[in-house]
Amino acid sequence: MAEHPQHVAVVTGATGGIGTAIVHRLVVGGAVVIAHYASNSDRASKLQREVWELGGTCSMVQADLRTEEGVGQLVDSVDDLLRSQPTHALHALVNNAAKLLGPSFSDATPAQFDEYFALNVKAPFFLTQRLVTRMHPGGSIVNVSSAGAHFSSPGDIVYAMSKAAIESLTMNAAEWLATRAIRINTVIPGFTDDGHIAFRIDEVREYLSTFAVLGGISDPETVAEAVAFLLSAHASRTTGATLDVSGGSTLGARPAPHLSLRALAATRSIDQPGTGGNQGAERSDEDSIVYE
């Protein structure tokens, strides 16, 4: 192993708005990235071209992380790279892929509940469990959560519960990971313009901006900077923590609901968030109106 090995970062949900921004930021920072996506090969090819144009290296890995086989595929891809490149070392894991805008308390079915938790909670748990054995001391993990886990949202309860669980993973895994000199932290985004067509509608932007006490809507690059900071040596004394970049959306100052995003999607001929694709509104493949 070289004295200063080439850092490798794994990013799940890499072809969505936030995932793409994270990949760009890490590549600019010098990392080799293994970028996971669910099914959108066109976006995967586009992301790989963008990384090449930045002068970086990116391996695209397609996998259905809702399944044990999909998690295993991604882990195997990491092993293949590390075997073929002995000067490389796994340094970072970003658990970003998620299924978004879940069913309500009254409508959720057991199958829907299981699907959300399989992707949003089970996959990050077992990716973390398996990949930390490949990490050297100084490695770092970042889980991407949501401001939606921090205020009452019965209409999106399953998703919100899954994000509360990912924050619990961070807190409860930190002590064990510290024995291996590996850190784990959480980033909490608020509403983020991921390119969904709904963000072009003034009514939508005005409403979503009221959730943050700082106003406005975030961009994916803001979230990516927070992720990069937590992965870096600048955060070497930070573990088991949350970095809130939601603009104060978690402070509980949200307005009374007066706009239904689902209804708006139906009436304005916008692709309804939470539907479509092989894995619904997974952040890796779908543009959705999301807290991330």
N, C-alpha and C positions, 0 to 999 in steps of 0.2 A: 504494500500500500504506500502510495506517495505520501510525503510528509504533510502536504496540504491537498487532501483528496478533493475531487470535483464534487460539489454538493448536488444531490438529486432531490427533487421535491415531487411528491405525488399530489395531484389536485383532482378531486372528484367533481363531477358536474362542470366540466371545464368549458363547455360550449355555450353555456348561458351567459347573460350579461356580466354578472359578478365573477363567474368562473373564468371567463376570458380575460377580464381585467386582472385577476390574480395571476394567471399564467403570464401575461405580458409583463407585469411588475416583477415577478420572480426571475423571468428570463433576463430582463434588463439588469437585475441584480447579480447575474452570473450563474444562476442555477440551470441545470438540465432538468427538464420537466417531463414527468409521465402524466399525461393528461387523459383522464377518463371521460367517456361520453356514453350515453345510453343507446341512441339509435340514429341520430341525425348526422349522416356521413358527410353531407355537404358542408355543414358548419364545422365539422372536424377537419375537413380538408382546408377550409378557409383559415381556421386557427393555425394549422400547421404552416401554411404559407406565410401568415403574419409573423410567426415566430422566426421563420427563416429570414424574412426581410429585416427582422431586428438583429440578425446575426446570431441567433440562439439555436438550441437543439430541443426538440419536443417529440416525444413518442406518443402517438394516439392509441388508446386502448378502449375498445368497445366492450361493455359488459353490463349485464342486468344485475345491479347491486341489490335488488330485492331478493335474490336467490343466493344460497351458499355457493353455488357454482360460479356465479358472477363475481362474488368476493374473491373466490379462489383464483379466477382468471386474472384479476388485477394483481393479486399477490404474486402469482407466477410470472407476470410480466415484469414486476420489480426484480424478482430473482434472476430472470433471464438477462436483464440489463446489467445487474451487478456482477454476474458471472462473466459476461462478455466484455465488461469494462472494469478491470481490477483497480483502476485508479479512481473509480467513482464510489461514493458512499451515500447511503440514504440519510438525509438530514431532516426532511420535513414531510409532514402529511397535513393536507388541508381537507377536512371533511365538509364539503360544500354542497354536494348533490342532495336534493330534497324534493319531495312531492309537496306541492303547494296548494293553498286555499282548499282546505278539507271540508268534509260534510259537517252539518250542524249537529247539535246534541240530539235533537229529535229525529234526525234522518239517518244518522250514521249506522252502518251495518257492520257486523263482525268482520266481514271480508274487507271492507274499506279500512276499518281500524287496523287490521293486520297489515294491509298493504302500506299504509302510511308509516307504521312503526318499523316495518321491514326495511324500508329505504332510509327513513329519517333517523332511526335509532339503532336498529340491529346492525346495519351495514357499518356505520361509523364505529360502533363498539368492537366488532370483530376485525375490521381493518386495523384499528388501533392496536388491539391485542396481538395480532399477528405481525404487523409491520414493526412494532417497537423492538422485536427480537432481531431485526435487521439493522436497527439504528445504532450508531456509535454514541458515546456520551456527548452531550451538547445538542442532541437532536430536539426537535420541537414539533408539537402538534397544535393545530388551530381548528376548533369547531366553529362553524358559522351557524349562529342561532337566529333569533328574530325578536324584534320589539313586540310582536304579537303574543309572545309568551308572558308578557308582563302587564297586560290589562285584560279585563273581562271580554271574552269574545265567544259567546255560545254558538254563533253561526260558523265559527271556524275552530271549534274546540279540539278536534282530533289533531290538526296541525299544531295548534298552540301547545297541546300536551306533549307532542313529540319534541318540540323545541325546548320545553322545560326539561325534558328528559336528557337532551344533549348537553344542557348546562349542568345537569346533575352528574353526567359522565365526566365532565371536566373537573368538577370539584372532588369527586370521589376517587378518580384515577390519579390525581396529582401526587398524592403521598407515595403510592407504590412506584409510579414512574420516576419520582425523585431519587429513589434508590439506584436507578440506572442513569442518573444525571440527564434525564429527559424531561422537558417541560411540556405542559398542556394548558391551553387557555381558550377562551371563547371570545368571538367578536359578535356584537349585537347590532345589526343594521336596522334602520327604519325603512320606510317606503323608498325604493330605489328605482330610478328610471332605467329599466333594462332593455329599452327599445320597443316595448309593447306599444301598439298603435293607440291604445287608450291614453297614453301620456301626451298625445297631441291634442287632447280635448281639454279646453280651458277649465270646464266644470270639474273634471276629474282632478286636474293638477291643484286647483284651488282647494278642493275638499281634502285631498291627501296631505296637502301642506299644513293643514290645521292640526294634524296629529303631533307635529314636532313643535316644541316651544320655541325653537329657533326658526321655525317656519321653513318653507321650501321642501324640496324633494332631493334626496341624495343622488349621486352618480356612482356607478360601480367602482370607479377609480379611488373614491374615498374609502370604500370598504377594503379594496386591495391594499391601500397604504397601511391600514390598520393591521391587516393580516401579515404583511411584510415586516412591520415593526415587531410584532409578537414572535415571529420566526427568527428575528435577528439577535445579534449579541447585545443590542441596546436594551433588550428585555431579558437579559440573562438572569435577573433576580425576580422574575415574574412567572408564577405558575399557579394553577388553580383559580385564575382570575378571569374577570370579564371586562372587555373593553367596549364601552357603549358608544357607537357612532351613529345613533339614531336621531340626533338632533334634539334629544330630550323627550322622545316619544314614550319612554318608559316611566316618565314622571307622573303619569295618571291625569294629565290635563287634556285628554282627548275630548272632542266635541260630541254632542249627542248625535247618533247616526241619522243622517238624512239622505244618504245616497247609497243605493244598492249597486255594488259593482257587477253582480251577476245580472241584475235587471238591465243595467246600462249596456252590458255586453250584448244582451238579447235585442234591445231596441236599436242599438247603433250598428248592428252587424259586425261587432267585434268578436274575435275568437274568444269564447268564454274562458276566463281563467279557471284552471282546475280540470279542463277536459282536453282531449286530443293527445295523439302520440301514444307510444307504447307504454309510457309510464306517467301518463297524465301530465300535470304541469311540473314535471321534474325540472329543477333548475338547470340540469345539464342540457336539456333539449328544447324546452318550451319558453316562449316569452309570456310572462304573466304579470298581472298587477300584484306585486308581492311586497311584503315587509322587507325582504332582502333587496 
